[in-house]
Amino acid sequence: MNQRLILAMILGLLPGMLWAHASEQGFVLLLPTDVYIGAGVASVALTVVLLAVLPAWVAARLFAPLAVVAVRGLPLRHATSLMATLFLAFLVWRGVSGSNDPSVNPLPLFVWTVFWIGLVSLQGVLGNHWRWTNPWTGLVALLGWVTGSRAPIRYPRVLGHAPGVVIFLCFAGFLLADPAPADPDRLALAVGGYWYLTLMGVTLFGPRWMLRAEALTILMRAYGRMGLLGRARGRLAVGLWGWQVLARPRPGFGLAVFILLMLGSGSFDGLNETFWWFGFLGINPLEFPGRSVVITQNLLGLIVANAALITAFAACLWLGERIAGTRRPLGEVFCLYAPTILPIALGYHVAHYLTSFMVDGQYVIKFLTDPMGQGADLLNLGTFYVTTGFFNTPGTVKVIFLTQAGAVVVGHVIAILLAHALAVRGHGNNWRAVLGQAPLALFMIAYTFFGLWLLASPRGV
């Protein structure tokens, strides 16, 4: 092992490094990752082969939901939304008035750890909690009830999801390229300003602004299609991750593009930290001069990565239609298959942020036990110390990496199953579905390798 790799490993073990960016992975793996990567790719490839020889109905049957109990609309969701609004206001206030240390101030802890890692992952894994945790809907409903007025401006249909796409790219740019996205003062301005502008948008254009232009709601509703729990024919139902993708109508073009951006931005979030990326930029990762030096490069990289992903995805679909002999319009096929990317995006989101959550989640617990910094012990934890000891032993590191790799592989397997079910539905028979899906399946196999390689690659920041 060369000296640079040893130094990179030592730097990766420093917990303070995690706060340079909300997604730092924190350690360099000394495991036979090539074996694990090969096994993961083989598992995804085997899924493709099995689907080619099994009956056509298998994939669709796997996603059949099980209805559990009849449910009715819960008016309490507006009350919980108002509570979320009040808590967000508290966080912004603490962001401005509290400590400048991101590991102590609750605003960056709750924005980047609780929300961006925890709640986003929970939305995709479990189900749509955003109905109750959205910090705008309750206040909007209250204002509408008090004033009795409607939105004065009709949302232009021609815009579609374009504002949401632009806002999401701005959010991704802030996360990836801002010199200090976890700085409490900076984050308070961004969070408070965005909350207010969204409230104005909903006030002027009505609920359609929330569904078409508010990027976080679009993202959460998209991941809501992935959850185990959902509604089917008026009943609470449970099914394999992604069953709601098959149960819901095909998304529009703007939402389809947004879904691809979720994967492309998440992938570049991992790529821009690797030694490969710093080598491409001509920067020594062990003498990194700071994020302010690579702002332009990271923003351009974000745009290029997303453009490349959308182009490759569309090309696979176009080729698949030609091979199958159906030749449906590319826009129609693009919108049909875009939701099959959601399991991959979710799997990589969980895997990529797992180590950050393991460390930063401890700071959240530390805050909850003493929220005002007065020496309280509300959780009765006694003296609580944040530890990164699980990065120091081969056994725990192996478990962590296998959990990350498992999330990526499971995401790709579900994506292939969803794509095959949609292909059978669209082509009418299994053989034509296999032919039409072949380029997309190869793309997903290659992306499995790419995702696992990202997890195993040494980090330069």
C-alpha positions as CSV (number, residue, x, y, z in Angstrom):
1,M,0.0,0.0,0.0
2,N,1.5,3.4,-1.0
3,Q,1.9,6.3,1.4
4,R,-0.8,8.4,-0.2
5,L,-3.4,5.7,0.3
6,I,-2.4,5.4,4.0
7,L,-2.6,9.1,4.5
8,A,-6.0,9.2,2.7
9,M,-7.3,6.5,5.1
10,I,-6.1,8.5,8.2
11,L,-7.7,11.7,6.9
12,G,-10.9,9.8,6.2
13,L,-11.1,8.6,9.8
14,L,-11.3,12.1,11.2
15,P,-15.0,12.9,12.0
16,G,-14.5,16.6,11.6
17,M,-14.0,16.1,7.9
18,L,-17.6,15.0,7.6
19,W,-18.8,18.5,8.0
20,A,-17.0,19.9,5.0
21,H,-19.8,18.5,2.9
22,A,-23.1,16.8,3.8
23,S,-22.1,13.5,2.1
24,E,-18.6,12.7,3.2
25,Q,-18.1,9.0,3.3
26,G,-15.4,9.1,5.9
27,F,-13.1,6.1,5.3
28,V,-11.1,4.3,2.6
29,L,-11.9,0.6,2.4
30,L,-9.2,-2.0,2.9
31,L,-11.4,-4.9,1.8
32,P,-11.5,-7.1,-1.3
33,T,-14.0,-4.7,-2.9
34,D,-13.3,-6.1,-6.4
35,V,-14.8,-9.4,-5.2
36,Y,-17.9,-7.7,-3.7
37,I,-18.3,-5.5,-6.8
38,G,-18.2,-8.5,-9.0
39,A,-20.7,-10.4,-6.9
40,G,-23.1,-7.4,-7.0
41,V,-22.9,-7.0,-10.7
42,A,-23.4,-10.7,-11.2
43,S,-26.5,-10.6,-9.0
44,V,-28.0,-7.9,-11.2
45,A,-27.0,-9.7,-14.4
46,L,-28.5,-13.0,-13.1
47,T,-31.8,-11.2,-12.5
48,V,-31.9,-10.2,-16.2
49,V,-31.2,-13.8,-17.2
50,L,-33.9,-15.2,-15.0
51,L,-36.5,-12.8,-16.2
52,A,-35.7,-13.9,-19.8
53,V,-36.5,-17.5,-19.0
54,L,-39.3,-17.2,-16.4
55,P,-42.9,-16.7,-17.4
56,A,-43.9,-13.2,-18.4
57,W,-46.2,-12.6,-15.4
58,V,-43.5,-13.2,-12.7
59,A,-42.2,-9.6,-12.4
60,A,-45.7,-8.1,-12.3
61,R,-46.9,-10.6,-9.7
62,L,-44.0,-9.7,-7.4
63,F,-45.3,-6.2,-7.2
64,A,-48.9,-7.1,-6.5
65,P,-49.8,-5.2,-3.2
66,L,-51.6,-6.7,-0.3
67,A,-54.5,-4.6,1.0
68,V,-54.3,-4.3,4.8
69,V,-57.1,-2.1,6.1
70,A,-59.5,0.6,4.9
71,V,-58.3,4.1,5.5
72,R,-59.8,7.6,5.3
73,G,-58.2,11.0,4.9
74,L,-56.7,12.2,8.1
75,P,-57.3,16.0,8.8
76,L,-54.5,15.9,11.3
77,R,-52.0,16.3,8.5
78,H,-52.5,20.1,8.5
79,A,-51.8,20.2,12.2
80,T,-48.6,18.2,11.9
81,S,-47.6,20.4,8.9
82,L,-48.0,23.5,11.1
83,M,-45.9,21.8,13.8
84,A,-43.2,21.2,11.1
85,T,-43.4,24.9,10.2
86,L,-42.9,26.0,13.7
87,F,-40.0,23.6,14.2
88,L,-38.4,24.9,11.0
89,A,-38.8,28.4,12.2
90,F,-37.0,27.4,15.5
91,L,-34.2,25.8,13.5
92,V,-33.7,28.9,11.3
93,W,-33.7,31.1,14.5
94,R,-31.1,28.8,16.0
95,G,-29.1,28.8,12.8
96,V,-28.7,32.6,13.1
97,S,-28.4,32.9,16.9
98,G,-26.8,29.6,17.8
99,S,-23.3,28.2,17.6
100,N,-21.3,28.5,14.4
101,D,-20.2,24.9,14.8
102,P,-22.3,22.7,12.4
103,S,-21.9,19.7,14.8
104,V,-23.6,21.7,17.6
105,N,-26.1,24.0,15.8
106,P,-29.3,22.2,15.1
107,L,-30.1,23.8,11.7
108,P,-27.4,21.9,9.7
109,L,-27.9,18.8,11.8
110,F,-31.6,18.6,11.0
111,V,-31.4,19.9,7.4
112,W,-28.6,17.6,6.2
113,T,-28.8,14.7,8.6
114,V,-32.4,14.3,9.7
115,F,-34.1,15.6,6.6
116,W,-31.8,15.1,3.6
117,I,-30.5,11.7,4.8
118,G,-33.1,10.4,7.2
119,L,-36.5,11.6,6.0
120,V,-35.8,11.4,2.3
121,S,-34.6,7.8,2.8
122,L,-37.7,7.0,5.0
123,Q,-40.0,8.4,2.3
124,G,-38.6,6.0,-0.3
125,V,-38.2,3.0,2.0
126,L,-41.5,3.2,4.0
127,G,-44.0,5.5,2.4
128,N,-45.3,9.0,1.9
129,H,-44.8,10.7,5.3
130,W,-44.4,14.1,3.4
131,R,-48.2,14.5,3.6
132,W,-47.7,15.1,7.4
133,T,-44.2,16.7,7.5
134,N,-44.5,19.2,4.6
135,P,-43.8,22.6,6.3
136,W,-46.0,24.6,3.9
137,T,-49.4,22.8,3.4
138,G,-50.7,23.4,6.8
139,L,-50.0,27.1,6.8
140,V,-51.4,27.5,3.3
141,A,-54.6,25.7,4.3
142,L,-54.9,27.9,7.4
143,L,-54.4,31.1,5.4
144,G,-57.0,29.9,2.8
145,W,-59.5,29.2,5.6
146,V,-58.9,32.6,7.3
147,T,-59.0,34.8,4.1
148,G,-61.4,32.7,2.1
149,S,-59.6,33.8,-1.1
150,R,-58.2,31.7,-4.0
151,A,-54.9,32.0,-5.8
152,P,-55.0,35.1,-8.0
153,I,-52.9,33.7,-10.8
154,R,-53.4,30.4,-12.6
155,Y,-50.2,28.4,-12.9
156,P,-49.1,28.4,-16.6
157,R,-49.6,24.8,-17.9
158,V,-46.8,25.3,-20.4
159,L,-44.3,25.5,-17.6
160,G,-45.0,22.0,-16.4
161,H,-42.2,20.9,-14.0
162,A,-39.6,23.2,-15.5
163,P,-39.4,25.5,-12.4
164,G,-39.0,22.4,-10.2
165,V,-36.2,21.1,-12.4
166,V,-34.4,24.4,-12.2
167,I,-34.8,24.7,-8.4
168,F,-33.6,21.2,-7.9
169,L,-30.5,21.8,-9.9
170,C,-29.9,24.9,-7.8
171,F,-30.3,22.9,-4.7
172,A,-27.9,20.2,-6.0
173,G,-25.4,23.0,-6.9
174,F,-25.6,24.4,-3.4
175,L,-25.0,21.0,-1.9
176,L,-22.1,20.1,-4.2
177,A,-20.4,23.4,-5.0
178,D,-21.1,25.9,-2.2
179,P,-17.9,26.4,-0.1
180,A,-19.8,25.9,3.2
181,P,-23.3,24.4,2.8
182,A,-23.3,23.4,6.5
183,D,-22.4,26.9,7.8
184,P,-25.4,27.8,10.1
185,D,-25.7,31.5,9.0
186,R,-25.4,30.7,5.3
187,L,-27.8,27.8,5.6
188,A,-30.3,29.8,7.6
189,L,-30.5,32.4,4.8
190,A,-30.9,29.7,2.2
191,V,-33.6,27.7,4.1
192,G,-35.5,30.7,5.4
193,G,-35.5,32.4,2.0
194,Y,-36.6,29.3,0.1
195,W,-39.4,28.6,2.6
196,Y,-40.7,32.2,2.2
197,L,-40.4,32.2,-1.7
198,T,-42.3,28.8,-1.8
199,L,-45.0,30.2,0.4
200,M,-45.3,33.2,-1.9
201,G,-45.4,30.9,-4.9
202,V,-48.2,28.8,-3.4
203,T,-50.1,32.0,-2.4
204,L,-49.9,33.4,-5.9
205,F,-50.4,30.2,-8.0
206,G,-52.2,27.8,-5.7
207,P,-51.4,24.2,-4.8
208,R,-50.2,23.5,-8.4
209,W,-47.0,25.5,-7.6
210,M,-46.3,22.9,-4.8
211,L,-46.8,20.0,-7.2
212,R,-44.9,21.5,-10.2
213,A,-42.4,24.0,-9.0
214,E,-41.4,23.1,-5.4
215,A,-38.5,20.8,-5.9
216,L,-38.5,19.1,-2.5
217,T,-42.2,18.2,-2.8
218,I,-41.6,16.9,-6.3
219,L,-38.7,14.8,-5.0
220,M,-40.6,13.5,-2.0
221,R,-43.6,12.6,-4.1
222,A,-41.4,10.8,-6.6
223,Y,-39.8,8.7,-3.8
224,G,-43.2,8.1,-2.4
225,R,-43.8,5.9,-5.4
226,M,-41.1,3.6,-4.0
227,G,-42.5,3.1,-0.5
228,L,-43.6,-0.3,1.0
229,L,-46.8,1.4,2.2
230,G,-49.4,3.1,0.0
231,R,-53.0,3.3,-0.9
232,A,-54.8,0.9,-3.3
233,R,-58.5,1.1,-3.9
234,G,-59.2,3.1,-0.7
235,R,-57.2,0.7,1.5
236,L,-53.8,0.8,3.1
237,A,-51.6,-1.6,1.2
238,V,-48.1,-3.0,1.4
239,G,-46.0,-4.5,-1.3
240,L,-42.5,-4.8,-2.7
241,W,-40.6,-1.6,-3.1
242,G,-41.8,0.1,-6.3
243,W,-45.3,-1.5,-6.5
244,Q,-46.8,2.0,-6.7
245,V,-44.8,2.7,-9.8
246,L,-46.8,0.1,-11.6
247,A,-50.1,1.2,-10.0
248,R,-49.8,4.9,-10.9
249,P,-50.2,6.6,-14.3
250,R,-47.2,7.3,-16.5
251,P,-45.5,10.6,-15.4
252,G,-45.2,13.6,-17.7
253,F,-42.0,14.5,-19.4
254,G,-41.0,17.2,-16.9
255,L,-41.3,14.8,-14.0
256,A,-39.5,12.1,-15.9
257,V,-36.6,14.4,-16.4
258,F,-36.7,15.3,-12.8
259,I,-36.4,11.7,-11.8
260,L,-33.3,11.2,-14.0
261,L,-31.8,14.3,-12.3
262,M,-32.3,12.7,-8.9
263,L,-30.0,9.9,-10.0
264,G,-27.5,11.9,-12.0
265,S,-27.1,14.5,-9.2
266,G,-26.7,11.8,-6.6
267,S,-24.1,10.0,-8.6
268,F,-22.1,13.1,-9.2
269,D,-22.3,13.8,-5.5
270,G,-20.2,10.7,-5.1
271,L,-18.0,11.1,-8.2
272,N,-16.8,14.7,-7.3
273,E,-15.1,13.4,-4.1
274,T,-13.1,10.6,-5.7
275,F,-9.4,10.7,-6.5
276,W,-10.4,10.1,-10.1
277,W,-12.2,13.4,-10.2
278,F,-9.4,15.3,-8.6
279,G,-7.0,13.7,-11.0
280,F,-9.2,14.8,-13.9
281,L,-9.1,18.4,-12.6
282,G,-5.3,18.2,-12.1
283,I,-5.6,18.6,-8.3
284,N,-3.7,16.6,-5.7
285,P,-6.4,15.2,-3.4
286,L,-4.1,15.1,-0.5
287,E,-3.3,18.8,-0.8
288,F,-6.9,19.9,-1.5
289,P,-7.0,23.8,-1.5
290,G,-10.7,24.0,-0.6
291,R,-14.1,23.8,-2.1
292,S,-14.0,27.4,-3.3
293,V,-11.4,26.4,-5.8
294,V,-13.6,23.9,-7.6
295,I,-17.0,25.7,-7.6
296,T,-17.1,26.2,-11.4
297,Q,-15.7,22.7,-12.1
298,N,-18.3,21.0,-9.8
299,L,-21.2,23.0,-11.3
300,L,-20.1,22.1,-14.8
301,G,-19.6,18.5,-13.8
302,L,-23.1,18.4,-12.3
303,I,-24.6,19.6,-15.6
304,V,-22.5,17.3,-17.8
305,A,-23.2,14.3,-15.5
306,N,-26.9,14.8,-15.7
307,A,-26.9,15.5,-19.5
308,A,-24.8,12.3,-20.0
309,L,-27.2,10.2,-17.9
310,I,-30.3,11.5,-19.7
311,T,-28.7,11.0,-23.1
312,A,-27.5,7.4,-22.3
313,F,-31.0,6.5,-20.9
314,A,-32.8,7.9,-23.9
315,A,-30.4,6.1,-26.3
316,C,-31.0,2.8,-24.6
317,L,-34.7,3.2,-24.8
318,W,-34.5,4.2,-28.5
319,L,-32.3,1.2,-29.3
320,G,-34.6,-1.1,-27.4
321,E,-37.6,0.0,-29.3
322,R,-35.8,-0.7,-32.6
323,I,-34.7,-4.1,-31.5
324,A,-38.2,-5.1,-30.4
325,G,-39.7,-3.7,-33.6
326,T,-42.3,-1.5,-31.8
327,R,-40.9,2.0,-32.4
328,R,-43.1,3.9,-30.0
329,P,-42.4,7.6,-29.7
330,L,-39.2,8.2,-27.7
331,G,-40.9,10.8,-25.4
332,E,-43.6,8.3,-24.5
333,V,-41.1,5.5,-23.7
334,F,-38.9,7.9,-21.8
335,C,-41.8,8.9,-19.5
336,L,-42.9,5.3,-19.1
337,Y,-39.5,3.9,-18.0
338,A,-38.2,7.0,-16.0
339,P,-39.8,5.8,-12.7
340,T,-37.8,2.6,-13.0
341,I,-34.7,4.7,-12.1
342,L,-36.2,5.6,-8.7
343,P,-35.0,2.4,-7.0
344,I,-31.5,3.0,-8.2
345,A,-31.5,6.6,-7.0
346,L,-32.9,5.6,-3.7
347,G,-30.5,2.7,-3.2
348,Y,-27.5,4.9,-3.9
349,H,-28.9,7.7,-1.7
350,V,-29.1,5.3,1.2
351,A,-25.7,3.8,0.5
352,H,-23.9,7.0,-0.2
353,Y,-25.0,8.8,3.0
354,L,-25.0,5.8,5.4
355,T,-21.6,6.6,7.0
356,S,-22.5,10.3,7.4
357,F,-25.7,9.3,9.1
358,M,-23.9,7.0,11.5
359,V,-21.6,9.8,12.6
360,D,-23.8,12.9,12.3
361,G,-26.8,11.1,13.7
362,Q,-24.9,10.9,17.0
363,Y,-24.6,14.7,17.0
364,V,-28.4,14.8,16.5
365,I,-28.9,12.6,19.6
366,K,-26.5,14.8,21.5
367,F,-28.5,17.9,20.6
368,L,-31.8,16.2,21.5
369,T,-30.5,15.4,25.0
370,D,-29.5,19.0,25.5
371,P,-31.4,21.2,22.9
372,M,-30.6,24.6,24.5
373,G,-27.0,23.8,25.4
374,Q,-27.6,24.3,29.1
375,G,-26.2,20.9,30.3
376,A,-29.5,19.1,30.3
377,D,-29.9,15.3,29.9
378,L,-33.4,14.9,28.6
379,L,-32.8,11.5,27.1
380,N,-31.0,10.3,30.3
381,L,-27.9,9.2,28.4
382,G,-25.4,10.4,30.9
383,T,-22.1,11.5,29.5
384,F,-22.5,11.0,25.7
385,Y,-19.5,10.9,23.4
386,V,-19.6,10.8,19.6
387,T,-17.6,7.9,18.3
388,T,-16.2,6.8,15.0
389,G,-14.8,3.6,16.4
390,F,-16.8,1.5,13.9
391,F,-14.5,2.7,11.2
392,N,-11.5,1.3,12.9
393,T,-12.2,-2.5,12.9
394,P,-12.3,-4.7,9.8
395,G,-15.5,-6.5,11.0
396,T,-17.6,-3.3,11.3
397,V,-16.2,-1.8,8.1
398,K,-17.1,-4.9,6.2
399,V,-20.7,-4.8,7.6
400,I,-21.0,-1.2,6.6
401,F,-19.7,-1.7,3.1
402,L,-21.9,-4.8,2.5
403,T,-24.9,-2.8,3.7
404,Q,-24.1,0.0,1.3
405,A,-23.4,-2.5,-1.5
406,G,-26.6,-4.3,-0.7
407,A,-28.7,-1.1,-1.0
408,V,-27.2,-0.4,-4.4
409,V,-27.7,-4.0,-5.7
410,V,-31.2,-4.3,-4.3
411,G,-32.1,-0.9,-6.0
412,H,-30.8,-2.2,-9.4
413,V,-32.6,-5.5,-9.1
414,I,-35.9,-3.8,-8.3
415,A,-35.3,-1.4,-11.2
416,I,-34.8,-4.3,-13.6
417,L,-38.0,-6.0,-12.3
418,L,-40.0,-2.9,-12.7
419,A,-38.6,-2.3,-16.2
420,H,-39.4,-5.8,-17.2
421,A,-43.0,-5.6,-15.9
422,L,-43.5,-2.4,-17.8
423,A,-41.9,-4.0,-20.9
424,V,-44.2,-7.0,-20.8
425,R,-47.2,-4.7,-20.3
426,G,-46.2,-2.6,-23.3
427,H,-45.0,-5.3,-25.7
428,G,-47.5,-7.9,-24.9
429,N,-45.2,-10.9,-24.7
430,N,-42.1,-11.9,-22.8
431,W,-39.7,-12.4,-25.7
432,R,-40.3,-9.0,-27.2
433,A,-40.1,-7.5,-23.8
434,V,-36.7,-9.1,-23.2
435,L,-35.5,-7.8,-26.6
436,G,-36.8,-4.3,-26.0
437,Q,-35.4,-4.2,-22.4
438,A,-32.0,-5.5,-23.3
439,P,-30.2,-2.2,-23.8
440,L,-31.7,-0.7,-20.7
441,A,-30.8,-3.9,-18.7
442,L,-27.2,-3.6,-19.9
443,F,-27.2,0.0,-18.9
444,M,-28.4,-0.9,-15.4
445,I,-25.8,-3.6,-15.0
446,A,-23.1,-1.1,-16.0
447,Y,-24.5,1.4,-13.5
448,T,-24.4,-1.2,-10.8
449,F,-20.6,-1.5,-11.4
450,F,-20.3,2.3,-11.4
451,G,-22.3,2.7,-8.2
452,L,-20.3,0.1,-6.3
453,W,-17.0,1.5,-7.7
454,L,-18.0,4.9,-6.3
455,L,-18.6,3.4,-2.8
456,A,-15.3,1.6,-2.8
457,S,-13.2,4.5,-4.3
458,P,-10.9,6.5,-2.0
459,R,-12.1,10.1,-1.2
460,G,-10.0,13.2,-1.7
461,V,-12.0,15.6,0.6
